[in-house]
Amino acid sequence: MAGNAQRTAWVLSNGLVGMDNQSTGLAEALELDYTVKHLVPVAPWKYLPPNLWYSPLTQLGLGSDALVAPWPDVVIGTGRLNVAASIAIRRASGGHTVNIRIQHPRVNLSHFDVVVAPEHDHCKGRHVIETLGAVNRMTHAHLNDAVQRLSNRYAHLPRPYITLLMGGNNSQYILDQAFAGRLARKLGHALRDSGGSLLMTPSRRTDPAAVQVLRENLSDYPVEIWDGTGENPYFSYLGLADYVVVTADSVNMVSEACYTGKPVFVEGLTGQNTKFERFHRSLQQQGYTRSFTGALSSWQYTPLDETSRAAQQIKHVLGW
């Protein structure tokens, strides 16, 4: 673990990788000696708002880690399902455990010492730190290490490398076979004009049928698509990339892509007035990203490192 042995932390996990990466990334940026606590909320509590949980430290299912004293110096969590537990830990410690919440908790903010929330969450209050994108685990050390370990595997592929980070369906976006067909046509245009290669890593939410559409439609080009076995090349693909294409369904993936400082194209913008669209429009307006049309271009921007910025502000707020 990354560590300042004088401050211990619990990172509360509900098994959602995108949220867990935000919590562990912030813990590492704060140089905390952290332990991941896996929580499995059970019915009916997992369906209820956090303020209705009767006994959050005991209303957990099989596979949960025990939440008992000695209490940590800090507790960090992301998402709705561990809000109640973090509040209960702070209360059980007599207020000694610092409660840091990532994303809008949708309960009274007085339960938390610091809240780190993206601007599109519209979370306002004392000791609320707003970020443009999601906090994450991206560091130059992680990227460089991944590139050194895996770059030889792709040395035979022609440059430039176009890295595709593909997500999946959510409440705002549908990434189905039709979507994949449209994306394949744009990628084919980019590969043909550039003479380069495609490095693609799907997420756990990606429809295998959509991946197959991309594979079939791009069979005439040099393409590497991670098949889900072995180490996920996500970090190495980002480190190697000359251009990055990201689907619009994931704030996390776009934020991580913008950490690289490389041209980032977003595929799947719809123009709807949702928090996702507000996030993407803000990135475009500030020069981080552009919509993907199939035409590649380059531009300069200061890499987006909201994790380090949030960590510095937390240290200032807490007097560390």
C-alpha positions as CSV (number, residue, x, y, z in Angstrom):
1,M,0.0,0.0,0.0
2,A,1.0,3.6,-0.5
3,G,1.7,4.8,2.9
4,N,2.1,7.4,5.6
5,A,2.1,5.0,8.5
6,Q,0.9,7.7,10.9
7,R,-2.4,7.9,9.2
8,T,-4.4,4.8,8.5
9,A,-7.5,4.6,6.3
10,W,-10.3,2.3,5.3
11,V,-11.4,2.4,1.7
12,L,-15.0,1.2,1.5
13,S,-15.6,-1.0,-1.5
14,N,-18.9,-2.4,-3.0
15,G,-17.1,-4.2,-5.8
16,L,-17.7,-1.5,-8.4
17,V,-14.3,-1.0,-10.0
18,G,-14.9,2.5,-11.3
19,M,-15.9,3.7,-7.9
20,D,-13.2,1.7,-6.0
21,N,-10.6,3.2,-8.3
22,Q,-11.7,6.7,-7.3
23,S,-11.4,5.9,-3.5
24,T,-8.1,4.1,-3.7
25,G,-6.7,6.7,-6.1
26,L,-7.5,9.5,-3.6
27,A,-6.1,7.4,-0.7
28,E,-2.8,6.9,-2.6
29,A,-2.6,10.6,-3.5
30,L,-3.1,11.4,0.3
31,E,-0.3,9.0,1.1
32,L,-2.4,7.0,3.5
33,D,-1.7,3.5,4.7
34,Y,-5.1,2.1,3.5
35,T,-7.0,-1.2,3.8
36,V,-9.8,-2.0,1.4
37,K,-12.9,-3.1,3.3
38,H,-15.3,-5.1,1.1
39,L,-19.0,-4.4,1.9
40,V,-22.0,-6.4,0.7
41,P,-25.2,-4.5,1.7
42,V,-28.3,-6.7,1.9
43,A,-32.0,-6.2,1.3
44,P,-34.0,-4.2,2.3
45,W,-31.2,-1.7,3.3
46,K,-29.4,-1.6,-0.1
47,Y,-32.6,-0.3,-1.7
48,L,-33.2,2.4,0.9
49,P,-31.6,5.9,1.3
50,P,-28.6,5.9,3.6
51,N,-30.5,7.9,6.3
52,L,-32.9,5.0,6.7
53,W,-30.3,2.4,7.5
54,Y,-30.9,1.2,11.1
55,S,-27.5,-0.3,11.9
56,P,-25.1,0.2,9.0
57,L,-22.1,-1.6,10.6
58,T,-24.1,-4.9,11.0
59,Q,-26.5,-4.8,8.0
60,L,-24.0,-6.5,5.7
61,G,-24.1,-9.8,3.9
62,L,-21.7,-12.7,3.5
63,G,-18.3,-11.7,2.1
64,S,-18.3,-8.4,4.0
65,D,-15.3,-7.4,6.0
66,A,-15.9,-6.6,9.7
67,L,-16.2,-3.0,10.6
68,V,-15.0,-3.0,14.2
69,A,-12.5,-1.0,16.4
70,P,-9.7,0.0,16.2
71,W,-11.1,2.6,14.0
72,P,-8.9,4.1,11.2
73,D,-7.8,7.7,11.1
74,V,-9.7,8.2,7.8
75,V,-12.5,6.5,5.9
76,I,-13.0,7.0,2.2
77,G,-15.9,5.9,0.1
78,T,-17.6,6.5,-3.3
79,G,-21.2,5.9,-4.2
80,R,-24.5,5.4,-2.4
81,L,-24.1,1.9,-1.0
82,N,-21.4,2.7,1.6
83,V,-22.5,6.2,2.7
84,A,-24.3,4.9,5.8
85,A,-21.4,2.8,6.8
86,S,-18.9,5.7,6.6
87,I,-21.2,7.8,8.7
88,A,-21.5,5.1,11.3
89,I,-17.7,4.6,11.4
90,R,-17.2,8.2,12.1
91,R,-19.8,8.2,14.8
92,A,-18.5,5.0,16.4
93,S,-15.0,6.5,16.6
94,G,-16.3,9.4,18.6
95,G,-15.7,11.7,15.7
96,H,-12.0,10.9,15.5
97,T,-12.2,9.2,12.1
98,V,-12.1,11.7,9.2
99,N,-14.9,11.0,6.8
100,I,-14.0,11.7,3.2
101,R,-16.8,11.2,0.6
102,I,-16.4,11.1,-3.2
103,Q,-19.5,12.1,-5.2
104,H,-22.6,13.8,-3.9
105,P,-23.7,11.7,-0.9
106,R,-27.4,12.9,-1.1
107,V,-27.6,13.2,2.7
108,N,-26.7,16.1,5.0
109,L,-23.2,17.1,4.3
110,S,-22.4,17.7,8.0
111,H,-21.8,14.0,8.3
112,F,-18.6,14.4,6.3
113,D,-15.3,16.3,6.9
114,V,-14.7,16.7,3.2
115,V,-16.7,15.9,0.1
116,V,-15.0,15.6,-3.3
117,A,-17.7,15.9,-6.0
118,P,-17.6,16.5,-9.8
119,E,-19.0,19.8,-10.9
120,H,-21.8,18.1,-12.7
121,D,-23.1,16.7,-9.4
122,H,-24.0,20.3,-8.3
123,C,-22.9,19.6,-4.7
124,K,-22.3,22.9,-2.8
125,G,-21.3,23.5,0.8
126,R,-18.5,24.1,3.2
127,H,-15.5,21.8,2.6
128,V,-16.9,20.6,-0.7
129,I,-14.1,20.3,-3.3
130,E,-15.4,20.4,-6.8
131,T,-13.6,18.6,-9.6
132,L,-13.9,18.8,-13.3
133,G,-13.5,15.1,-13.8
134,A,-13.4,12.0,-11.7
135,V,-10.6,11.4,-9.3
136,N,-8.7,8.2,-10.2
137,R,-5.5,6.1,-9.9
138,M,-3.7,7.5,-12.9
139,T,-0.1,8.5,-12.2
140,H,2.9,8.8,-14.4
141,A,4.5,5.9,-12.5
142,H,1.6,3.6,-13.3
143,L,1.6,4.6,-17.0
144,N,5.4,4.2,-17.4
145,D,5.5,0.9,-15.6
146,A,2.7,-0.5,-17.8
147,V,4.4,0.7,-21.0
148,Q,7.7,-0.8,-20.0
149,R,6.1,-4.2,-19.2
150,L,3.9,-4.5,-22.3
151,S,5.2,-2.3,-25.1
152,N,7.2,-5.0,-26.8
153,R,4.0,-6.9,-27.4
154,Y,2.8,-4.2,-29.8
155,A,6.2,-3.1,-31.3
156,H,5.3,-4.8,-34.6
157,L,2.2,-2.5,-35.1
158,P,2.5,0.6,-37.2
159,R,2.2,4.0,-35.6
160,P,0.3,6.1,-34.8
161,Y,-1.5,4.1,-32.1
162,I,-5.2,4.9,-31.7
163,T,-6.4,3.7,-28.3
164,L,-10.1,2.9,-27.9
165,L,-11.6,2.8,-24.4
166,M,-15.1,1.3,-24.8
167,G,-17.7,1.2,-22.1
168,G,-21.2,-0.1,-22.2
169,N,-24.9,0.6,-21.7
170,N,-26.0,2.7,-18.8
171,S,-29.1,4.9,-18.0
172,Q,-28.0,7.5,-20.6
173,Y,-26.3,5.7,-23.4
174,I,-26.9,2.6,-25.5
175,L,-23.7,1.0,-26.9
176,D,-25.1,-1.8,-29.0
177,Q,-24.2,-3.4,-32.3
178,A,-25.6,-0.4,-34.2
179,F,-23.4,1.9,-32.2
180,A,-20.4,-0.3,-32.8
181,G,-21.1,-0.3,-36.6
182,R,-21.1,3.5,-36.6
183,L,-17.9,3.7,-34.5
184,A,-16.2,1.1,-36.8
185,R,-16.8,3.3,-39.8
186,K,-15.2,6.3,-38.1
187,L,-12.3,4.2,-36.9
188,G,-11.8,2.7,-40.3
189,H,-11.5,6.2,-41.7
190,A,-9.0,7.2,-39.1
191,L,-6.9,4.0,-39.6
192,R,-6.9,4.4,-43.4
193,D,-5.9,8.0,-43.3
194,S,-3.2,7.7,-40.6
195,G,-1.8,4.3,-41.6
196,G,-1.8,3.4,-37.9
197,S,-3.1,0.7,-35.5
198,L,-6.0,0.3,-33.1
199,L,-5.5,-0.8,-29.5
200,M,-8.8,-1.5,-27.9
201,T,-9.8,-2.5,-24.3
202,P,-13.5,-3.1,-23.6
203,S,-14.9,-2.8,-20.1
204,R,-16.9,-5.2,-18.0
205,R,-20.0,-3.5,-19.3
206,T,-19.2,-3.9,-23.0
207,D,-21.6,-6.0,-25.0
208,P,-19.5,-8.9,-26.6
209,A,-21.7,-8.6,-29.7
210,A,-20.6,-5.0,-30.1
211,V,-16.9,-6.0,-29.8
212,Q,-17.5,-8.6,-32.5
213,V,-18.9,-6.0,-34.8
214,L,-15.8,-3.9,-34.4
215,R,-13.6,-6.9,-34.9
216,E,-15.3,-7.9,-38.1
217,N,-15.6,-4.4,-39.6
218,L,-11.9,-3.6,-38.9
219,S,-10.4,-6.9,-40.0
220,D,-8.5,-5.2,-42.8
221,Y,-6.5,-3.0,-40.3
222,P,-3.9,-3.8,-37.7
223,V,-6.1,-4.1,-34.5
224,E,-5.4,-5.4,-31.1
225,I,-8.5,-6.1,-29.0
226,W,-8.0,-7.3,-25.4
227,D,-9.9,-10.6,-25.0
228,G,-10.4,-10.4,-21.3
229,T,-7.7,-12.9,-20.4
230,G,-4.4,-12.0,-18.5
231,E,-3.5,-8.5,-17.4
232,N,-5.8,-5.7,-18.6
233,P,-3.6,-3.6,-20.9
234,Y,-5.7,-0.5,-20.0
235,F,-2.7,1.5,-18.6
236,S,-0.3,0.4,-21.3
237,Y,-2.7,1.3,-24.1
238,L,-3.1,4.8,-22.6
239,G,0.6,5.2,-22.1
240,L,1.4,4.0,-25.7
241,A,-1.5,6.0,-27.3
242,D,-0.9,8.8,-29.9
243,Y,-4.6,9.4,-29.9
244,V,-7.4,8.3,-27.5
245,V,-11.0,7.6,-28.4
246,V,-13.4,7.1,-25.5
247,T,-17.1,6.3,-25.4
248,A,-19.2,9.0,-23.7
249,D,-20.8,6.7,-21.1
250,S,-17.9,6.8,-18.6
251,V,-16.8,9.9,-16.7
252,N,-14.0,7.9,-15.2
253,M,-12.5,6.7,-18.5
254,V,-12.6,10.2,-20.1
255,S,-11.0,11.7,-17.0
256,E,-8.2,9.1,-17.1
257,A,-7.6,9.7,-20.8
258,C,-7.3,13.4,-20.2
259,Y,-4.6,12.8,-17.6
260,T,-2.3,11.7,-20.4
261,G,-2.3,15.1,-22.1
262,K,-2.9,13.3,-25.5
263,P,-5.6,14.2,-28.0
264,V,-8.8,12.7,-26.6
265,F,-11.9,12.2,-28.8
266,V,-15.3,11.4,-27.3
267,E,-17.7,9.1,-29.2
268,G,-21.4,9.0,-28.4
269,L,-22.3,12.6,-27.5
270,T,-26.1,13.1,-28.0
271,G,-26.6,16.7,-27.0
272,Q,-29.0,15.9,-24.3
273,N,-29.1,18.1,-21.2
274,T,-27.9,15.4,-18.7
275,K,-25.1,15.5,-16.2
276,F,-23.0,13.4,-18.6
277,E,-23.5,15.9,-21.4
278,R,-22.7,18.8,-19.1
279,F,-19.5,17.1,-18.1
280,H,-18.5,16.5,-21.7
281,R,-19.4,20.0,-22.9
282,S,-17.3,21.5,-20.1
283,L,-14.3,19.4,-21.1
284,Q,-14.7,20.4,-24.7
285,Q,-15.1,24.1,-23.9
286,Q,-11.9,24.0,-21.8
287,G,-9.9,22.3,-24.6
288,Y,-9.5,18.8,-23.2
289,T,-11.6,16.8,-25.7
290,R,-13.2,16.9,-29.1
291,S,-16.0,14.9,-30.6
292,F,-14.9,11.9,-32.7
293,T,-15.7,12.3,-36.4
294,G,-13.1,9.9,-37.8
295,A,-10.6,12.6,-38.6
296,L,-7.6,12.8,-36.3
297,S,-6.0,16.0,-35.2
298,S,-3.6,17.1,-32.4
299,W,-3.8,19.9,-29.8
300,Q,-2.2,20.9,-26.6
301,Y,-3.7,21.2,-23.1
302,T,-2.5,20.9,-19.5
303,P,-3.1,17.2,-18.4
304,L,-6.2,16.8,-16.2
305,D,-4.9,15.8,-12.8
306,E,-7.9,16.4,-10.4
307,T,-6.8,13.7,-8.0
308,S,-3.6,15.5,-7.0
309,R,-5.4,18.8,-6.9
310,A,-8.1,17.4,-4.7
311,A,-5.6,15.8,-2.4
312,Q,-3.7,19.1,-1.9
313,Q,-7.0,20.9,-1.0
314,I,-8.0,18.1,1.4
315,K,-4.6,18.5,3.2
316,H,-5.2,22.2,3.4
317,V,-8.7,21.8,4.8
318,L,-7.7,19.2,7.4
319,G,-4.4,20.9,8.3
320,W,-2.2,18.0,7.3
